[in-house]
Amino acid sequence: MISADLQKAIDGLKIEDVYLRGAFAHCSDDFDPKYAPDLAALTVQQMHAVKQSTLVEVEGEGRLLRVFMVLGTRWIEPLREAEDPKVLAVIEAEFVAEYRLQTELAQNCIDEFALKNASYHVWPYWREYLASQCERMRLPRLIMPAVQLPHHRHDDPAAE
């Protein structure tokens, strides 16, 4: 069940665009995934967070909500106690999801939408980008779930 604030935002916003704002992909100097002996032994870590959201006035176009989302995947050597992980490869991207405001919304509605709903629109673009970068870099093929929400989302205990 979704909250009333989130439903107001869903009803009051219309998706306009999703696009890549920036990206970074790199393998460490001593790691060549094409010739690595046991890629399956590596640990894969994921990052997914809403960086910020902003309301902007576009001349002659009205108001837009822009949600900036950062996503990433990194391959590290299996963790051992009391050691910092050795990062072997990383792929990161920042996406922007833009929504047209159909009606005025309170800031708490906008915040909840950015944290709990914008990921549904960005996630397919991240999945495609990650899959194609893995192939280009000869990293292991990753099958990502159909959708994933940011890990820092706030669960509403009243909704349980």
Buried (B, 14 or more C-beta within 10 A) or exposed (E): EEBEBBBBBBEBBEEBEBEEEEBEBBBEEEBEBEEBEEBEEBEEBEEBBBEEBEEEEEEEEEBBBBBBBBBBBBBBBEEEEEEEBBBBBBBBBBBBBBBBBEEEBEEEBBBBBBBBBBBBBBBEBBBEBBBEBBEEBBBBEBEBEEEBBBEEBEEBEEEE
